[in-house]
Amino acid sequence: MSASPTPAVGAARNLSLARKFVYAAILSLLAVGLVLGGCELVLRVAGVGYSTSFARREKLADGTLIYRENRWCTAPFFSAELVRRPQPMRLPATKPSGAFRIFVLGSSAAMGDPEASFSLARVLEKMLHHAYPEVRFEVVNAGITAVNSHVVRGIAEDCAGLQPDLFIVYEGNNEVIGPFGPSGVFAPFLRTERGVRAAVALKSTRTGQLIAATARALRPKGAGGAPVEWGGMEMFLAQRIAVDDSRLEAVRDHFRANLLAIARAGRAAGAETVVCTVATNQRTFAPFASLHRPDLGEGDLARWQQAFAAAEAAAKAGDRTSAEAAYRAALAIDDNHAELVYRLGQLALLDGRDTEARELLQRALDLDTLRFRTDSALNGAIRSLAGTEGTRIVDAAAVLAAASPHGICGDEFFYEHVHLTLRGTYELARTLLPVVAGRLAARGGVPAAASPREIGYDELRVQLGFTAYEQGMIAAEMLSRVSRPPFTGQSDHSARLELWKRRTEAAGELLGRPGALEGLKAAMDIAMAADPDDWVLARNAGMMLVARGAPADAVPRLERAVAWIDDDVDALAALATAHRDLGHAEIAEAFRERVRGLEPRHPSLGTAPLAMPGP
């Protein structure tokens, strides 16, 4: 009797063609996965590409483990020439008993632009130390310029592994222009959430980074793609997006999904997430760019231009009534023009019609086609999160507006369109202080009935070392900034330029007075005496002394800063300059080499640093 085939062999022979295709596909995917996995492993071992993690572990000379920022955490989202750096941080790898750890998340407005030394994180930390001196607070500035919620989401997920107690999110200005936004400057726009997540996952791999770098290298010089030099806001001048652009709806959906993901990450780590609406300058800031409605015919456009010109002439002559009538005639023809709506808002302000002015100026912002400001729909997406578990909404936009003339935010709180002055940051931090206090009380850190003791604005300025020198440097930076597009295209540009010229000149005059240097030294010494462990104060004092011609006094302060954060490029560059001025050529060159290794394009290596007026 012959032996029958074994069941396994018989089953294999009886497989249908469809099943054979399925098994072949599975085996092919497994093979591809093994190849890609092996490639990824080889690239990581070879040191190709960058980690996207926000933090890295580091062992100090005494064996202590700490977390430091990963300077390359945004590299997958930007070209090598445009990579944005996080602010320096240093945290114990194991959170000390009783410590309260806060992460401030967002882009440049959260980070503190133009000077992160006076950021929301730093202001809030000083406030908390003043209110509860017995509690150890660790406030991390996790804001980074040019990112948006797609990147912030990953940063929050990383920070969730660092034993957080509270996330504070202040984000919304870069949703259109940041990575995966419709501007397309940094990364292609993707409509679906799955598409964005897949792209982020790919960019997080060394294989994906190598593919992207190879594609950039093979692209002909001058061809489309990401810019090769950081050009600030000028990079987006061609990216004008109308209010009815269908892509904006996807942007809002992505934004809300990212905020929910940030809140989930915080909740999983046992942290509450505070999401703030974003305040913007509306009262004293004209739109960057305007577009007519796309179906406006030539005849209607001519009539619109005639009415607008008549309105301008009447306004210049001081005839507000005729000006408004002509503007409204133009509005009846085309109500999509941001500048026109802004002009009507300004007339409403002058006539004391504050409610109407608020509506018009918000509408003007929403119509601005260079979308550098959080619009009403994005703030609406933030407010829609109210009631989400583990999430609290702080309506910062409403709070700052209520504290502003006419109930509309303006120059009293902003350097330009979105970046808060120290006064604006102080008001925002005051709004957050009771929220932090409540969370601290819930953790048993302080008695529930204890109200936080507020620090006054003038005392805060002293503790932060917000001297005339720092204010002068900010004024010089702002003067440089508003002298370039897109600011030069605004209808109120001349007034803004004149404002920063006056402030820069006033700072120069003040710093040129006899005894100014001794006064600056005394102010910084008072600030450092109040918080001897504040390395930022030591660095800023040293940089000021170098710039003011006192290198011998600067060196010990800068060395103190570098002992705490050994790779802060600005501190190292200042040390190089100080030693050069002292005649220590070899030491100066050694510090320059360290700077060159960290930031080959740092201004101190070839470009003259921003100069302050006065001696």
WOMONOR-V557203 format. One line per field, one symbol per residue. phi: phi as a letter, one per 30 degrees, with the letter a starting at -180 (. if undefined). psi: psi as a letter, one per 20 degrees, with the letter a starting at -180 (. if undefined). burial: I if it has 9 or more other ideal C-beta (glycine too) atoms within 8 Angstrom, else O. A space follows every 50 residues. Layout:
phi=???
psi=???
burial=???
This chain:
phi=.dddddeddddddcddddddddddddddddddddddddddddddddidib dcddcbdbcdedjdcbcbdcdcdcedcbdedceccdddbabddcddeidb cbccclcddddjccbddbdedddddddddddbddcdcbccdcdbdidbdd deeddddddddchdcacccbbldcddcdeidddidcaddbdcdddddddd ddddcddddddddddddddediddkddcbdcidddcedccbddcdddddd edddedddddddddddddcicdccccdcdbdcdbbdedabbdddcddddd dddddddddddddddddicddddddddddddddacccedddddddddddd cicddddedddddddddedccccdcddddddddddejdeibbccdddddd ddcceiibdbddcbdbcbdddddddedddeddeddddddddddidbeddd cdddcdddddedddiddddddddddddddddddbddddcddcdddddded dddddddddddddeidddddedddddddddbddddddddddddddddcib ddddeddddddddcbdbdddddddddddddddicdddeddddddddddbe cdeddacddecddjd
psi=pqpqqqhgghgghjprhghggghggghgggggghgggggggggghikpaq qjqhqqqqprhjipprpqqoijhjhiiqrhhjppqrqqroqphopqpiqo pppoqabhhhhnpjoiikrgggghgggghghmiipopoopnjqpqirahh ghghgghghhjklqhppopnqihjhhiapjrihjghqqpphqhhgggggg gghiqhghhggghghghipqpirraqqiqpjbihijhimporhjphhhgh ghgggghgghhghgggghjjqqpoppqpqqohhkoqqgqqqrqhjorggh gghghggghhgggghhijnhghghggghghhhgojjoghghgghhhhhgh jjmggggggghghgghipiomiqprhhghhhghiipippjpppomhghgh ghjqpjkpqbihiqhdhipprhgghghghhhhghgggghghhijhrqhip ppoqqqghhggghikmrhgghgggggghgggiirqihiiqhkghggghgh gghgggggggiiqpjgghggggghhgghhhnhjnhgggghgghghghjkm hhhhghghhgghhgoikohhgghhhggghghijmgggghghhhgghhgnh jphiihpprppqrr.
burial=OOOOOOOOOIOOOOIOOOOIOOIOOOOOOOOOOOOIOOIIOOIIOOOOOO OIOIIIIOOOOOOOIIIIIIOOIIIIIIIOIIIIOIIIIOIIOOIOOOII IIIIIIIIIIIIIOIIIIIIIIIIIIIIIIIIOOIOIIIIIIIIIIIIII IIIIIIIIIIOIOIIIIIIIIIIIIIIIIIIIIIIIIOIOOOOOIIOOII OOIIIIIIIIOIIOOIOOIOOOOOOIIOOOOOIIIIIOIOIIOOOOIIOI IIIIIIIIIIIIIOIIIOIOIIIIIIIIIIIIIOIIIIIIIIOOOIOOOI IOIIOOIIOIIIOIIOOOOIOIIIIIIIIIIOIIOIIIIIIIIIIIIIIO OOOIOIIIOIIIIIIIIIIIIIIIIOIIIOIIIOIOOOOIIOIIIIIOII IOOIOIOIIIIIIIOIIIIIIIIIIIIIIIIIIIIIIOIIIOOOIIOOOO OIOIIOOOIIIIIIIIIIIIIIIIIIIIIIIIOIOIIIOIOIIOOIIOII IOIIIIIIIIIOOOOIIOOIIOIIIIIIOOIOOIIIIIIIIIIIIIOIOI IOIIIOIIIIIIOIIOIIIOIIIIIIIIIIIIOOOOOIIOIIOIIIOIOO OIIIIOOOOOOIIIO
